[in-house]
Amino acid sequence: MKKYNKLTKIGVSALCGSLAAVASAQAGEMSVSGTATATWTKGSHASTGNPIGMNTGLTFKGSGELDNGSTIAYVLTHADKAAYSVGSLALTTPSLGTFSVSHASGGNGLGGYDDKMPTAWEETWGGSLGTSVNLQKGVGSSTNVQWATPEIMGAKIKIAYAPKNDGATANDKATGGDAGAGAGRGIDIVAELSPIDGLNMWAGVSNTDMASLQNGVIEDTDDHEEANVGLTMTFGPIKAGIAKSYERTGLNAAANVDYYVNTMFGVAFNVNDDLSFSYGRFEAQKRLVQSSGNNADITLNSFQVAYTLGGASFKVARFDGDNVGFSTAVSADKDTTTVALSLAF
């Protein structure tokens, strides 16, 4: 029996030593956070059915430091119903800026600025109206690489590149294949400036090579172009923002969309650390190549309130939409109200 105890002690000691060696070899740490949200939604001009919805998500964040002072960061988010929505890997150097790889909608390039308006909870188009608005994301929806310069006097520049801006993502040791056959390389350039505390301004452009299949031959068409310009301002408890975005598809057939234009505005009032209110407005235009086939403009408005009590948040949002889906039908004027309870863990 004594021999058995000695062997046990030796085994445990060896195991602890191995674990210590492994632990000392790790260059960083990993943390996990998550949320669970239950909602009750009531809308007009549609059958509500069961109004109860639920969303759960987990976010994994890893960080570490290299010998030369550079830092690494990894983010992986499983959002609604565990869908893989965000993945990014970033290397921040002491003097050369940040280099990152974004998988899925990681927010690189123009995609990080598609709607930066302040809200108490959701974006103005983020309700259950089925708005059909088109957001300008550049290469943000494709796997891409980005270089962000160090911030100098409140200014920095971001350059993001996708060898094929096809809106697809691939696993490691894999390729995107024929997804988005007409799309070629895409590049985004964004300049961001924060000259004083509380003021943030940005302007960005995106260009994607496009080709079409004509009589069995790939031919060049006009490039796909996008742009976004805007600013946010903070005055004490009030934060307001305004932005405008543009997208030209480069398609020439009469039935194709020629361009989109979005104008957005938002203001949020933080009463205190727990209570906030917001109002947002979003206007969307869609124009076809053939002018006689143009669509109606969408107008969206949203009033929201959010109250946080420790790890629990109570939120209410009212969404109103005119010409939803770029339609003039009576049923295209909709409204919906959502009440939510969110728990953070």
C-alpha positions as CSV (number, residue, x, y, z in Angstrom):
1,M,0.0,0.0,0.0
2,K,2.9,2.3,0.8
3,K,4.4,1.6,-2.6
4,Y,1.2,2.5,-4.3
5,N,1.1,5.8,-2.4
6,K,4.7,6.6,-3.5
7,L,3.8,5.9,-7.1
8,T,0.7,8.0,-6.9
9,K,2.8,10.9,-5.4
10,I,5.4,10.5,-8.2
11,G,2.7,10.5,-10.9
12,V,1.0,13.6,-9.5
13,S,4.3,15.4,-9.1
14,A,5.2,14.6,-12.7
15,L,1.8,15.7,-13.9
16,C,2.0,19.0,-12.1
17,G,5.5,19.6,-13.5
18,S,4.2,18.9,-17.0
19,L,1.3,21.3,-16.5
20,A,3.6,24.0,-15.2
21,A,5.9,23.6,-18.2
22,V,2.9,23.9,-20.6
23,A,1.5,26.9,-18.7
24,S,4.9,28.7,-18.8
25,A,5.0,28.2,-22.6
26,Q,1.7,30.0,-23.2
27,A,2.3,33.6,-24.5
28,G,-1.2,34.9,-23.8
29,E,-4.6,34.3,-22.3
30,M,-8.2,33.5,-23.4
31,S,-11.4,34.9,-22.0
32,V,-15.0,34.0,-22.7
33,S,-18.1,36.3,-22.4
34,G,-21.6,35.9,-23.6
35,T,-25.2,37.2,-23.6
36,A,-28.7,35.7,-23.8
37,T,-31.6,37.8,-24.9
38,A,-35.3,37.1,-24.9
39,T,-37.6,39.4,-26.9
40,W,-41.3,40.1,-27.5
41,T,-42.1,41.7,-30.8
42,K,-45.3,43.1,-32.2
43,G,-45.6,44.5,-35.7
44,S,-48.2,45.8,-38.2
45,H,-49.2,44.7,-41.7
46,A,-48.0,41.1,-41.0
47,S,-48.9,38.0,-39.1
48,T,-47.0,38.1,-35.9
49,G,-47.5,34.5,-35.0
50,N,-45.5,33.6,-31.9
51,P,-43.9,36.9,-30.8
52,I,-41.3,35.4,-28.5
53,G,-37.7,35.2,-29.8
54,M,-34.4,34.4,-28.3
55,N,-30.7,35.0,-29.1
56,T,-27.7,33.6,-27.4
57,G,-24.0,34.2,-28.2
58,L,-20.5,33.7,-27.0
59,T,-17.4,35.7,-27.7
60,F,-13.9,34.3,-27.3
61,K,-11.0,36.8,-26.9
62,G,-7.4,35.8,-26.8
63,S,-4.4,38.1,-26.2
64,G,-0.7,37.9,-25.8
65,E,2.6,39.7,-26.2
66,L,5.7,38.8,-28.3
67,D,9.3,39.4,-27.2
68,N,9.7,42.6,-29.3
69,G,6.8,44.3,-27.6
70,S,4.2,43.5,-30.3
71,T,0.8,42.3,-29.1
72,I,-1.6,39.8,-30.6
73,A,-5.3,39.6,-30.3
74,Y,-7.9,37.1,-31.5
75,V,-11.7,37.5,-31.5
76,L,-14.2,34.8,-32.4
77,T,-17.9,35.5,-32.0
78,H,-20.7,32.9,-32.2
79,A,-23.8,35.2,-32.4
80,D,-27.5,34.4,-33.1
81,K,-28.1,30.6,-32.7
82,A,-24.3,30.0,-32.7
83,A,-23.7,31.3,-36.2
84,Y,-20.1,32.1,-36.9
85,S,-20.3,35.8,-37.5
86,V,-17.0,37.4,-36.6
87,G,-13.4,36.2,-36.6
88,S,-10.3,38.3,-36.6
89,L,-6.6,38.0,-35.8
90,A,-4.5,41.1,-35.2
91,L,-0.9,41.9,-34.6
92,T,-0.1,45.3,-33.2
93,T,3.5,46.4,-33.5
94,P,5.2,49.2,-31.4
95,S,5.9,51.4,-34.5
96,L,4.4,49.9,-37.7
97,G,0.8,49.9,-36.7
98,T,-1.7,46.9,-36.7
99,F,-1.9,44.1,-39.2
100,S,-5.0,42.0,-39.1
101,V,-6.8,39.2,-40.9
102,S,-10.6,39.3,-40.8
103,H,-12.8,36.3,-41.4
104,A,-16.6,36.8,-41.9
105,S,-17.9,40.2,-40.9
106,G,-14.9,41.3,-38.8
107,G,-15.3,45.0,-39.5
108,N,-12.1,45.6,-41.5
109,G,-12.0,48.4,-44.1
110,L,-15.2,50.2,-45.0
111,G,-17.2,47.4,-43.2
112,G,-16.3,48.9,-39.8
113,Y,-18.2,52.1,-40.7
114,D,-21.4,50.9,-42.4
115,D,-23.4,52.4,-39.5
116,K,-21.7,54.0,-36.6
117,M,-24.6,56.1,-35.4
118,P,-25.1,56.1,-31.6
119,T,-28.1,54.1,-30.3
120,A,-29.4,52.9,-26.9
121,W,-29.7,49.4,-28.4
122,E,-30.0,48.5,-32.1
123,E,-29.4,50.2,-35.4
124,T,-32.3,52.0,-36.9
125,W,-32.7,49.2,-39.5
126,G,-32.1,46.5,-36.9
127,G,-35.7,45.6,-36.1
128,S,-38.0,43.0,-37.6
129,L,-39.3,45.2,-40.5
130,G,-37.3,43.4,-43.2
131,T,-36.1,46.7,-44.5
132,S,-34.0,45.5,-47.5
133,V,-31.6,48.3,-47.0
134,N,-28.2,47.8,-48.6
135,L,-25.1,48.6,-46.4
136,Q,-21.8,49.6,-47.9
137,K,-19.2,47.2,-46.5
138,G,-16.4,47.2,-49.0
139,V,-14.2,44.1,-48.5
140,G,-15.5,43.7,-45.0
141,S,-17.8,40.7,-45.9
142,S,-14.9,38.8,-47.5
143,T,-11.8,37.3,-45.9
144,N,-9.3,40.2,-46.1
145,V,-6.1,41.6,-44.6
146,Q,-5.7,45.1,-43.3
147,W,-3.0,47.4,-42.2
148,A,-3.8,50.3,-39.9
149,T,-1.2,53.0,-39.3
150,P,-0.2,54.1,-35.8
151,E,-2.4,57.0,-34.6
152,I,-0.5,60.3,-35.1
153,M,-2.1,63.5,-33.7
154,G,-5.5,61.8,-33.7
155,A,-5.2,60.6,-37.3
156,K,-4.8,57.1,-38.7
157,I,-5.3,55.4,-42.1
158,K,-6.6,51.8,-42.7
159,I,-6.0,49.9,-45.9
160,A,-7.8,46.6,-46.4
161,Y,-7.4,44.1,-49.3
162,A,-9.2,41.0,-50.5
163,P,-7.7,39.1,-53.4
164,K,-11.2,38.3,-54.4
165,N,-14.1,40.3,-52.9
166,D,-16.7,37.6,-53.3
167,G,-18.3,37.8,-49.9
168,A,-17.1,34.3,-49.1
169,T,-14.9,32.9,-46.3
170,A,-12.8,29.8,-46.4
171,N,-11.4,27.5,-43.7
172,D,-7.6,27.1,-43.3
173,K,-5.8,25.3,-46.1
174,A,-8.8,26.0,-48.3
175,T,-9.8,28.5,-51.0
176,G,-12.9,30.4,-51.9
177,G,-13.5,28.6,-55.2
178,D,-15.9,30.1,-57.7
179,A,-18.0,32.1,-55.3
180,G,-18.8,35.5,-56.7
181,A,-17.5,34.7,-60.1
182,G,-17.8,38.3,-61.3
183,A,-15.9,39.8,-58.5
184,G,-12.1,40.5,-58.5
185,R,-9.7,42.0,-56.1
186,G,-11.1,44.6,-53.7
187,I,-9.3,47.4,-51.8
188,D,-10.6,49.8,-49.1
189,I,-8.9,53.0,-47.8
190,V,-10.3,54.7,-44.8
191,A,-9.0,57.9,-43.1
192,E,-10.1,58.5,-39.5
193,L,-9.5,61.7,-37.5
194,S,-10.2,62.6,-33.9
195,P,-8.7,66.1,-33.6
196,I,-10.3,66.8,-30.2
197,D,-11.9,64.8,-27.4
198,G,-15.4,63.8,-28.3
199,L,-15.1,64.3,-32.1
200,N,-14.5,61.4,-34.5
201,M,-14.6,61.9,-38.3
202,W,-14.0,59.4,-41.1
203,A,-14.0,59.1,-44.9
204,G,-13.5,55.9,-46.8
205,V,-13.7,54.5,-50.3
206,S,-13.7,51.0,-51.8
207,N,-13.0,49.7,-55.3
208,T,-13.7,46.1,-56.6
209,D,-12.7,44.8,-60.0
210,M,-15.8,43.4,-61.8
211,A,-16.1,41.1,-64.8
212,S,-19.1,39.5,-66.6
213,L,-19.6,36.4,-68.7
214,Q,-20.7,37.5,-72.2
215,N,-21.1,34.8,-74.9
216,G,-18.8,32.4,-72.9
217,V,-16.1,35.0,-72.5
218,I,-15.2,36.9,-69.3
219,E,-15.2,40.7,-70.1
220,D,-14.4,43.6,-67.9
221,T,-17.3,45.9,-66.7
222,D,-17.2,49.1,-64.7
223,D,-15.7,48.7,-61.2
224,H,-17.9,48.3,-58.1
225,E,-17.4,51.5,-56.1
226,E,-18.4,52.4,-52.5
227,A,-17.8,55.3,-50.2
228,N,-18.7,56.4,-46.7
229,V,-18.2,59.8,-44.9
230,G,-19.5,60.8,-41.5
231,L,-18.8,62.0,-37.9
232,T,-19.9,61.5,-34.3
233,M,-19.8,64.1,-31.6
234,T,-20.0,63.8,-27.8
235,F,-21.2,66.6,-25.6
236,G,-21.3,65.5,-22.0
237,P,-24.2,62.9,-21.8
238,I,-25.2,63.4,-25.4
239,K,-23.7,61.7,-28.4
240,A,-24.8,62.5,-32.0
241,G,-23.7,61.4,-35.4
242,I,-24.4,61.8,-39.1
243,A,-23.1,59.9,-42.1
244,K,-23.7,59.3,-45.8
245,S,-22.7,56.3,-47.9
246,Y,-22.8,55.6,-51.6
247,E,-22.5,52.5,-53.8
248,R,-22.2,52.2,-57.6
249,T,-22.6,48.6,-58.8
250,G,-20.9,48.9,-62.2
251,L,-23.7,46.9,-63.8
252,N,-25.1,48.2,-67.1
253,A,-28.2,46.2,-68.0
254,A,-31.5,48.1,-67.7
255,A,-33.0,45.9,-64.9
256,N,-29.8,46.1,-62.8
257,V,-29.3,48.5,-59.8
258,D,-27.2,51.4,-60.8
259,Y,-26.5,52.8,-57.4
260,Y,-27.5,53.0,-53.7
261,V,-27.4,56.1,-51.4
262,N,-27.9,55.9,-47.6
263,T,-28.2,58.9,-45.2
264,M,-28.2,58.2,-41.5
265,F,-28.5,60.2,-38.3
266,G,-28.6,59.3,-34.6
267,V,-28.5,60.9,-31.2
268,A,-28.3,59.2,-27.8
269,F,-28.8,60.7,-24.4
270,N,-27.1,58.8,-21.5
271,V,-29.1,59.9,-18.4
272,N,-26.6,58.0,-16.2
273,D,-24.5,54.9,-16.4
274,D,-27.6,52.7,-16.4
275,L,-30.3,54.6,-18.4
276,S,-30.1,55.8,-22.0
277,F,-32.5,57.0,-24.7
278,S,-31.9,57.3,-28.5
279,Y,-33.5,58.4,-31.7
280,G,-32.3,57.4,-35.2
281,R,-33.3,58.0,-38.8
282,F,-32.1,56.1,-41.9
283,E,-33.0,57.0,-45.5
284,A,-32.2,54.7,-48.3
285,Q,-32.3,55.2,-52.1
286,K,-32.1,52.6,-54.8
287,R,-31.9,53.5,-58.5
288,L,-32.0,51.3,-61.5
289,V,-29.9,51.7,-64.7
290,Q,-33.2,52.4,-66.5
291,S,-34.6,55.5,-64.8
292,S,-38.3,54.6,-65.5
293,G,-37.9,51.6,-63.2
294,N,-36.7,53.5,-60.1
295,N,-37.9,52.4,-56.7
296,A,-39.4,54.4,-53.8
297,D,-37.1,55.7,-51.1
298,I,-37.1,54.0,-47.7
299,T,-37.4,56.1,-44.6
300,L,-36.8,54.4,-41.2
301,N,-37.2,56.0,-37.7
302,S,-36.5,54.4,-34.3
303,F,-37.0,55.4,-30.7
304,Q,-35.2,53.3,-28.1
305,V,-34.6,53.1,-24.3
306,A,-32.3,50.8,-22.4
307,Y,-31.9,50.3,-18.7
308,T,-29.1,48.3,-17.2
309,L,-29.2,46.7,-13.7
310,G,-26.0,44.8,-13.1
311,G,-25.8,42.0,-15.6
312,A,-29.3,42.5,-16.8
313,S,-30.6,45.0,-19.4
314,F,-34.2,45.9,-20.2
315,K,-34.7,47.4,-23.6
316,V,-37.6,48.8,-25.7
317,A,-37.4,49.8,-29.3
318,R,-40.0,51.2,-31.7
319,F,-39.3,51.0,-35.4
320,D,-41.3,52.8,-38.1
321,G,-40.7,52.3,-41.8
322,D,-42.1,53.9,-45.0
323,N,-41.7,52.2,-48.4
324,V,-40.0,49.2,-46.7
325,G,-38.4,47.0,-49.4
326,F,-38.3,50.0,-51.8
327,S,-42.0,49.5,-52.4
328,T,-45.0,51.9,-52.5
329,A,-47.5,49.2,-51.5
330,V,-49.8,50.0,-48.5
331,S,-48.3,47.0,-46.7
332,A,-44.8,48.6,-47.2
333,D,-45.5,51.1,-44.5
334,K,-44.8,49.2,-41.3
335,D,-44.1,49.6,-37.6
336,T,-42.9,47.2,-34.9
337,T,-42.2,47.3,-31.2
338,T,-39.7,45.0,-29.4
339,V,-39.3,44.5,-25.7
340,A,-36.1,42.7,-24.7
341,L,-34.4,41.3,-21.6
342,S,-30.7,40.6,-21.9
343,L,-28.4,38.8,-19.5
344,A,-24.7,39.1,-19.6
345,F,-22.3,36.4,-18.3
